[in-house]
Amino acid sequence: MTIYTARAIEPAVLEQLRDTDDAGRPCVPFVDPEGGDPLRCCLRPVAPGERIALVSYAPLRRWAARMSVSPGAYDEQGPVFIHADPCDGPSGEGYPFARAGARRVLRRYDGAGRIVGGRLLEIPPAAEAAFSAALDEAFRDPEVVLVHVRAVEYGCFQFEVRRP
């Protein structure tokens, strides 16, 4: 079983999103008094009192642009929380936001940016082993180069894993 790297949003992309998001809207920072929402810049929950922003992010569109391919109809954007100011990025290893009982979709993409499968994962108490097994399964298909992990309830992008 392989331990894969959960990838946060890259610092250069975060800099752009802190100005204008992928829907063309300006970033509007605010202080979160309660915390708890998942930050995609550092892959941890918001702490109470942190200055954050909710922005629209199109992860497949940005990956496809770097790869010089078109995501076509699979291009989508959605809301993600980020720090309103630069942060240090992820500090831990493993799979973030892996709370037992939460449901995730692991959406698989090929090198042309097309969906080539997916898998529903209800996170068990042994979250790391379950994520690793689901990712092993995904990357056994030689076409799969990228997996997006999304929350089922809201469809929110959680993190990305690329072929090792």
TORVO-845248 format. One record per residue: residue number from 1; residue in three letters; x, y, z of N, C-alpha, C, O in turn. Coordinates in steps of 0.05 Angstrom, whole numbers, padded with zeros to 5 digits. Example, Ala and Ser with C-alpha at 12.3 -4.5 7.8 and 13.67 -1.06 7.14 Angstrom:
% residues 2
(1,ala,(00264,-00114,00156),(00246,-00090,00156),(00264,-00066,00156),(00285,-00066,00169));
(2,ser,(00257,-00045,00142),(00273,-00021,00143),(00258,00001,00157),(00268,00023,00161));
% end
This chain:
% residues 164
(1,met,(00017,-00024,00000),(00000,00000,00000),(00018,00025,00000),(00037,00027,00016));
(2,thr,(00011,00043,-00018),(00027,00068,-00021),(00014,00091,-00005),(-00011,00093,-00004));
(3,ile,(00030,00108,00007),(00020,00132,00018),(00024,00154,-00003),(00047,00159,-00011));
(4,tyr,(00003,00167,-00011),(00004,00187,-00032),(00005,00215,-00020),(-00002,00219,00004));
(5,thr,(00013,00234,-00036),(00015,00261,-00026),(-00010,00277,-00034),(-00017,00279,-00057));
(6,ala,(-00024,00287,-00013),(-00047,00304,-00017),(-00036,00332,-00024),(-00020,00343,-00009));
(7,arg,(-00043,00342,-00047),(-00033,00367,-00057),(-00052,00390,-00051),(-00076,00389,-00058));
(8,ala,(-00041,00410,-00038),(-00057,00435,-00033),(-00056,00452,-00058),(-00041,00446,-00077));
(9,ile,(-00072,00473,-00058),(-00070,00493,-00080),(-00043,00505,-00080),(-00033,00514,-00059));
(10,glu,(-00030,00507,-00103),(-00003,00517,-00105),(-00001,00547,-00098),(-00020,00562,-00103));
(11,pro,(00021,00556,-00085),(00024,00584,-00077),(00019,00605,-00099),(00007,00625,-00094));
(12,ala,(00029,00599,-00123),(00025,00619,-00145),(-00005,00621,-00152),(-00014,00643,-00158));
(13,val,(-00019,00599,-00151),(-00048,00600,-00156),(-00062,00614,-00134),(-00081,00630,-00139));
(14,leu,(-00054,00609,-00109),(-00066,00623,-00086),(-00063,00653,-00089),(-00082,00668,-00082));
(15,glu,(-00040,00662,-00098),(-00035,00690,-00101),(-00056,00702,-00121),(-00067,00724,-00116));
(16,gln,(-00061,00688,-00143),(-00081,00697,-00162),(-00109,00697,-00150),(-00124,00716,-00154));
(17,leu,(-00116,00675,-00136),(-00142,00673,-00124),(-00147,00694,-00103),(-00170,00702,-00099));
(18,arg,(-00126,00703,-00090),(-00129,00724,-00069),(-00135,00751,-00082),(-00142,00770,-00068));
(19,asp,(-00131,00753,-00108),(-00138,00777,-00123),(-00166,00773,-00136),(-00185,00787,-00129));
(20,thr,(-00167,00754,-00155),(-00191,00749,-00170),(-00194,00718,-00172),(-00175,00704,-00179));
(21,asp,(-00218,00708,-00165),(-00221,00679,-00166),(-00227,00669,-00194),(-00228,00684,-00213));
(22,asp,(-00231,00643,-00196),(-00234,00630,-00223),(-00261,00636,-00235),(-00266,00628,-00258));
(23,ala,(-00279,00649,-00221),(-00304,00658,-00232),(-00303,00688,-00240),(-00322,00700,-00249));
(24,gly,(-00279,00700,-00236),(-00275,00728,-00243),(-00284,00748,-00222),(-00286,00772,-00227));
(25,arg,(-00289,00738,-00198),(-00298,00755,-00176),(-00274,00763,-00158),(-00255,00748,-00155));
(26,pro,(-00275,00788,-00147),(-00253,00796,-00129),(-00255,00780,-00103),(-00276,00773,-00094));
(27,cys,(-00232,00776,-00091),(-00230,00762,-00065),(-00241,00781,-00044),(-00234,00805,-00043));
(28,val,(-00257,00770,-00026),(-00269,00786,-00004),(-00262,00772,00022),(-00277,00754,00031));
(29,pro,(-00240,00780,00035),(-00232,00767,00060),(-00251,00774,00083),(-00265,00794,00083));
(30,phe,(-00251,00756,00103),(-00267,00760,00127),(-00254,00744,00150),(-00239,00726,00145));
(31,val,(-00261,00751,00174),(-00251,00737,00197),(-00272,00717,00205),(-00296,00723,00208));
(32,asp,(-00264,00692,00208),(-00282,00670,00215),(-00282,00667,00245),(-00263,00658,00257));
(33,pro,(-00304,00674,00258),(-00305,00673,00287),(-00306,00645,00299),(-00298,00640,00321));
(34,glu,(-00316,00626,00283),(-00320,00599,00293),(-00299,00579,00284),(-00291,00561,00299));
(35,gly,(-00290,00581,00259),(-00270,00562,00248),(-00283,00535,00241),(-00308,00532,00243));
(36,gly,(-00266,00516,00233),(-00275,00490,00227),(-00276,00482,00197),(-00273,00459,00191));
(37,asp,(-00280,00502,00180),(-00281,00495,00151),(-00254,00487,00141),(-00233,00496,00151));
(38,pro,(-00253,00471,00119),(-00227,00462,00109),(-00213,00482,00091),(-00225,00493,00072));
(39,leu,(-00189,00489,00098),(-00172,00507,00082),(-00157,00491,00061),(-00144,00471,00067));
(40,arg,(-00159,00499,00036),(-00146,00485,00014),(-00118,00495,00009),(-00104,00484,-00008));
(41,cys,(-00109,00516,00023),(-00082,00526,00020),(-00062,00511,00038),(-00039,00507,00031));
(42,cys,(-00072,00502,00061),(-00054,00488,00080),(-00065,00462,00090),(-00054,00448,00107));
(43,leu,(-00088,00454,00079),(-00100,00428,00084),(-00105,00422,00114),(-00098,00401,00124));
(44,arg,(-00117,00442,00127),(-00124,00439,00155),(-00150,00455,00160),(-00157,00472,00143));
(45,pro,(-00164,00450,00182),(-00187,00467,00188),(-00180,00495,00195),(-00159,00501,00206));
(46,val,(-00199,00513,00190),(-00196,00541,00198),(-00197,00542,00228),(-00214,00530,00241));
(47,ala,(-00179,00557,00240),(-00179,00562,00269),(-00197,00587,00274),(-00197,00605,00258));
(48,pro,(-00212,00588,00296),(-00228,00611,00302),(-00211,00636,00302),(-00189,00638,00313));
(49,gly,(-00223,00657,00289),(-00209,00683,00288),(-00190,00687,00265),(-00178,00708,00262));
(50,glu,(-00187,00666,00248),(-00169,00669,00225),(-00182,00685,00202),(-00206,00685,00199));
(51,arg,(-00165,00700,00188),(-00174,00716,00165),(-00173,00698,00140),(-00152,00688,00132));
(52,ile,(-00197,00693,00128),(-00198,00674,00106),(-00215,00686,00084),(-00225,00709,00086));
(53,ala,(-00218,00672,00062),(-00235,00680,00040),(-00247,00655,00028),(-00235,00633,00027));
(54,leu,(-00271,00658,00018),(-00285,00637,00003),(-00283,00645,-00026),(-00295,00665,-00034));
(55,val,(-00269,00629,-00043),(-00265,00636,-00071),(-00273,00613,-00088),(-00276,00590,-00079));
(56,ser,(-00278,00619,-00113),(-00285,00599,-00133),(-00259,00589,-00146),(-00242,00605,-00154));
(57,tyr,(-00256,00562,-00147),(-00231,00550,-00156),(-00238,00529,-00177),(-00257,00513,-00174));
(58,ala,(-00223,00528,-00199),(-00227,00509,-00221),(-00201,00492,-00223),(-00184,00497,-00240));
(59,pro,(-00199,00471,-00206),(-00174,00455,-00206),(-00167,00441,-00232),(-00144,00441,-00240));
(60,leu,(-00187,00429,-00245),(-00181,00415,-00270),(-00174,00434,-00292),(-00156,00429,-00308));
(61,arg,(-00187,00457,-00293),(-00180,00477,-00313),(-00151,00486,-00311),(-00137,00488,-00330));
(62,arg,(-00143,00491,-00286),(-00115,00500,-00282),(-00095,00478,-00289),(-00074,00484,-00301));
(63,trp,(-00101,00453,-00281),(-00083,00431,-00287),(-00082,00428,-00318),(-00060,00424,-00329));
(64,ala,(-00105,00428,-00331),(-00106,00424,-00360),(-00090,00446,-00374),(-00076,00441,-00394));
(65,ala,(-00091,00471,-00365),(-00076,00492,-00378),(-00046,00487,-00376),(-00031,00492,-00395));
(66,arg,(-00037,00477,-00353),(-00008,00470,-00350),(00000,00447,-00368),(00023,00446,-00377));
(67,met,(-00019,00429,-00373),(-00013,00405,-00389),(-00019,00410,-00419),(-00014,00392,-00435));
(68,ser,(-00028,00434,-00426),(-00036,00440,-00454),(-00057,00421,-00465),(-00055,00413,-00488));
(69,val,(-00077,00416,-00448),(-00100,00400,-00457),(-00125,00416,-00449),(-00124,00435,-00434));
(70,ser,(-00148,00407,-00459),(-00173,00421,-00453),(-00190,00402,-00435),(-00194,00379,-00443));
(71,pro,(-00200,00412,-00413),(-00218,00396,-00397),(-00245,00393,-00409),(-00261,00376,-00400));
(72,gly,(-00251,00408,-00430),(-00277,00406,-00444),(-00300,00410,-00424),(-00299,00427,-00407));
(73,ala,(-00320,00392,-00427),(-00344,00394,-00410),(-00338,00387,-00381),(-00355,00392,-00364));
(74,tyr,(-00315,00375,-00375),(-00308,00368,-00348),(-00298,00391,-00331),(-00294,00389,-00307));
(75,asp,(-00295,00414,-00344),(-00286,00438,-00330),(-00308,00447,-00311),(-00331,00451,-00319));
(76,glu,(-00301,00450,-00286),(-00320,00460,-00266),(-00305,00476,-00245),(-00281,00472,-00241));
(77,gln,(-00320,00493,-00232),(-00308,00509,-00211),(-00326,00508,-00187),(-00351,00503,-00190));
(78,gly,(-00315,00511,-00164),(-00331,00510,-00140),(-00317,00525,-00117),(-00294,00534,-00119));
(79,pro,(-00332,00528,-00095),(-00322,00544,-00073),(-00301,00529,-00056),(-00304,00505,-00051));
(80,val,(-00280,00543,-00048),(-00260,00533,-00030),(-00252,00555,-00010),(-00253,00579,-00018));
(81,phe,(-00245,00547,00014),(-00235,00567,00033),(-00205,00567,00032),(-00192,00546,00029));
(82,ile,(-00194,00591,00032),(-00164,00595,00033),(-00158,00617,00054),(-00176,00633,00061));
(83,his,(-00133,00617,00063),(-00125,00640,00079),(-00125,00665,00062),(-00118,00664,00038));
(84,ala,(-00134,00687,00073),(-00135,00712,00058),(-00107,00723,00054),(-00103,00740,00036));
(85,asp,(-00088,00714,00069),(-00060,00723,00067),(-00043,00698,00063),(-00051,00676,00071));
(86,pro,(-00018,00701,00052),(-00001,00678,00049),(00003,00662,00075),(00005,00674,00097));
(87,cys,(00004,00636,00072),(00009,00619,00095),(00032,00600,00089),(00043,00601,00067));
(88,asp,(00039,00583,00108),(00062,00565,00104),(00055,00540,00088),(00073,00523,00083));
(89,gly,(00030,00536,00081),(00022,00512,00067),(00019,00488,00086),(00020,00492,00110));
(90,pro,(00015,00465,00075),(00011,00441,00092),(00035,00435,00109),(00058,00439,00101));
(91,ser,(00029,00426,00134),(00051,00420,00152),(00052,00390,00159),(00071,00381,00171));
(92,gly,(00031,00376,00152),(00030,00348,00159),(00029,00330,00135),(00028,00339,00112));
(93,glu,(00030,00304,00140),(00028,00284,00119),(00001,00270,00123),(-00013,00275,00142));
(94,gly,(-00004,00252,00105),(-00029,00237,00107),(-00051,00250,00091),(-00046,00267,00074));
(95,tyr,(-00075,00242,00096),(-00098,00252,00081),(-00115,00271,00098),(-00125,00263,00119));
(96,pro,(-00117,00296,00090),(-00131,00316,00106),(-00161,00312,00105),(-00172,00300,00086));
(97,phe,(-00174,00323,00124),(-00203,00323,00126),(-00215,00295,00125),(-00237,00290,00114));
(98,ala,(-00200,00276,00137),(-00208,00248,00136),(-00222,00239,00161),(-00212,00223,00177));
(99,arg,(-00246,00251,00165),(-00262,00245,00189),(-00279,00220,00184),(-00293,00218,00164));
(100,ala,(-00277,00201,00203),(-00293,00176,00200),(-00322,00183,00196),(-00334,00199,00210));
(101,gly,(-00334,00169,00176),(-00362,00173,00170),(-00367,00193,00147),(-00388,00193,00135));
(102,ala,(-00348,00210,00142),(-00351,00229,00120),(-00349,00214,00093),(-00336,00193,00092));
(103,arg,(-00363,00224,00073),(-00362,00211,00047),(-00347,00228,00027),(-00350,00252,00026));
(104,arg,(-00331,00215,00011),(-00314,00228,-00009),(-00318,00213,-00036),(-00323,00189,-00037));
(105,val,(-00315,00229,-00057),(-00314,00218,-00084),(-00285,00222,-00093),(-00274,00244,-00091));
(106,leu,(-00273,00200,-00103),(-00246,00202,-00115),(-00250,00201,-00145),(-00255,00179,-00156));
(107,arg,(-00249,00224,-00158),(-00254,00226,-00187),(-00228,00223,-00202),(-00209,00238,-00196));
(108,arg,(-00227,00205,-00220),(-00202,00199,-00235),(-00202,00213,-00263),(-00223,00214,-00276));
(109,tyr,(-00179,00223,-00270),(-00176,00237,-00296),(-00152,00225,-00311),(-00132,00216,-00299));
(110,asp,(-00155,00225,-00338),(-00133,00216,-00354),(-00116,00240,-00363),(-00121,00263,-00355));
(111,gly,(-00095,00235,-00379),(-00077,00256,-00387),(-00089,00277,-00405),(-00077,00298,-00410));
(112,ala,(-00113,00272,-00416),(-00126,00291,-00433),(-00147,00307,-00417),(-00161,00324,-00428));
(113,gly,(-00148,00302,-00391),(-00167,00317,-00374),(-00195,00307,-00374),(-00214,00321,-00367));
(114,arg,(-00198,00282,-00382),(-00225,00269,-00383),(-00229,00251,-00359),(-00210,00238,-00350));
(115,ile,(-00253,00250,-00349),(-00260,00232,-00327),(-00259,00203,-00337),(-00271,00197,-00358));
(116,val,(-00244,00186,-00323),(-00242,00158,-00331),(-00251,00140,-00308),(-00244,00116,-00307));
(117,gly,(-00267,00150,-00290),(-00277,00134,-00269),(-00278,00149,-00243),(-00269,00172,-00241));
(118,gly,(-00289,00136,-00223),(-00291,00148,-00197),(-00298,00127,-00177),(-00304,00104,-00183));
(119,arg,(-00297,00135,-00152),(-00303,00117,-00130),(-00313,00132,-00106),(-00303,00153,-00099));
(120,leu,(-00334,00121,-00094),(-00345,00132,-00070),(-00331,00119,-00047),(-00326,00095,-00046));
(121,leu,(-00323,00135,-00027),(-00309,00125,-00004),(-00323,00137,00021),(-00322,00161,00025));
(122,glu,(-00334,00120,00037),(-00344,00128,00064),(-00320,00123,00082),(-00312,00100,00086));
(123,ile,(-00310,00144,00094),(-00285,00142,00109),(-00289,00125,00135),(-00305,00132,00152));
(124,pro,(-00274,00103,00137),(-00276,00087,00162),(-00257,00098,00183),(-00242,00116,00178));
(125,pro,(-00257,00086,00207),(-00238,00094,00227),(-00209,00092,00218),(-00192,00109,00226));
(126,ala,(-00202,00072,00202),(-00175,00069,00191),(-00174,00085,00165),(-00171,00074,00143));
(127,ala,(-00176,00112,00167),(-00178,00129,00144),(-00154,00128,00125),(-00157,00126,00101));
(128,glu,(-00130,00128,00136),(-00106,00129,00119),(-00105,00104,00102),(-00099,00105,00078));
(129,ala,(-00110,00080,00113),(-00109,00055,00098),(-00131,00055,00077),(-00126,00046,00054));
(130,ala,(-00154,00065,00083),(-00176,00066,00063),(-00170,00085,00040),(-00175,00077,00017));
(131,phe,(-00159,00108,00046),(-00152,00127,00024),(-00129,00114,00007),(-00131,00115,-00017));
(132,ser,(-00109,00103,00020),(-00087,00091,00005),(-00097,00069,-00013),(-00089,00067,-00036));
(133,ala,(-00115,00052,-00003),(-00126,00030,-00019),(-00142,00040,-00043),(-00140,00030,-00065));
(134,ala,(-00158,00061,-00038),(-00174,00072,-00060),(-00156,00086,-00081),(-00162,00084,-00105));
(135,leu,(-00135,00098,-00072),(-00116,00111,-00091),(-00100,00090,-00106),(-00094,00093,-00130));
(136,asp,(-00092,00068,-00092),(-00078,00046,-00105),(-00096,00036,-00128),(-00087,00031,-00150));
(137,glu,(-00121,00032,-00121),(-00140,00022,-00141),(-00142,00041,-00165),(-00142,00032,-00188));
(138,ala,(-00143,00067,-00160),(-00145,00087,-00181),(-00121,00086,-00199),(-00123,00086,-00224));
(139,phe,(-00097,00085,-00187),(-00073,00087,-00203),(-00064,00060,-00215),(-00045,00059,-00230));
(140,arg,(-00079,00038,-00209),(-00074,00013,-00223),(-00082,00016,-00253),(-00071,00002,-00270));
(141,asp,(-00101,00034,-00258),(-00108,00040,-00286),(-00087,00058,-00297),(-00083,00080,-00288));
(142,pro,(-00072,00049,-00318),(-00050,00065,-00328),(-00058,00091,-00341),(-00042,00109,-00345));
(143,glu,(-00084,00094,-00347),(-00094,00119,-00359),(-00096,00141,-00338),(-00094,00165,-00345));
(144,val,(-00099,00134,-00313),(-00104,00154,-00292),(-00078,00168,-00285),(-00058,00155,-00278));
(145,val,(-00079,00195,-00287),(-00056,00211,-00280),(-00062,00229,-00256),(-00043,00241,-00244));
(146,leu,(-00087,00232,-00249),(-00095,00253,-00230),(-00121,00243,-00217),(-00139,00233,-00230));
(147,val,(-00123,00248,-00190),(-00147,00242,-00176),(-00155,00266,-00159),(-00138,00278,-00145));
(148,his,(-00180,00275,-00162),(-00191,00296,-00145),(-00208,00283,-00124),(-00226,00267,-00130));
(149,val,(-00203,00291,-00099),(-00219,00282,-00077),(-00239,00304,-00070),(-00231,00327,-00066));
(150,arg,(-00265,00297,-00070),(-00286,00317,-00065),(-00305,00307,-00044),(-00309,00283,-00040));
(151,ala,(-00316,00326,-00029),(-00337,00319,-00009),(-00363,00313,-00024),(-00370,00326,-00043));
(152,val,(-00376,00292,-00015),(-00401,00284,-00029),(-00423,00304,-00023),(-00437,00312,-00042));
(153,glu,(-00427,00312,00001),(-00450,00329,00009),(-00451,00355,-00007),(-00473,00363,-00015));
(154,tyr,(-00429,00368,-00010),(-00428,00394,-00024),(-00413,00394,-00050),(-00415,00413,-00065));
(155,gly,(-00400,00372,-00056),(-00384,00370,-00081),(-00358,00386,-00080),(-00345,00389,-00100));
(156,cys,(-00351,00396,-00057),(-00328,00413,-00054),(-00302,00398,-00059),(-00298,00376,-00049));
(157,phe,(-00284,00410,-00074),(-00258,00400,-00078),(-00243,00400,-00051),(-00242,00420,-00037));
(158,gln,(-00231,00377,-00044),(-00216,00375,-00020),(-00186,00376,-00025),(-00172,00393,-00013));
(159,phe,(-00176,00359,-00042),(-00148,00359,-00049),(-00143,00343,-00074),(-00162,00329,-00084));
(160,glu,(-00120,00344,-00085),(-00112,00330,-00109),(-00089,00311,-00104),(-00072,00316,-00087));
(161,val,(-00089,00289,-00118),(-00067,00269,-00116),(-00059,00263,-00145),(-00076,00258,-00162));
(162,arg,(-00033,00264,-00150),(-00023,00258,-00177),(-00008,00231,-00177),(00001,00222,-00156));
(163,arg,(-00007,00219,-00200),(00007,00194,-00203),(00035,00197,-00192),(00049,00216,-00199));
(164,pro,(00044,00178,-00175),(00071,00180,-00163),(00093,00177,-00184),(00116,00178,-00178));
% end
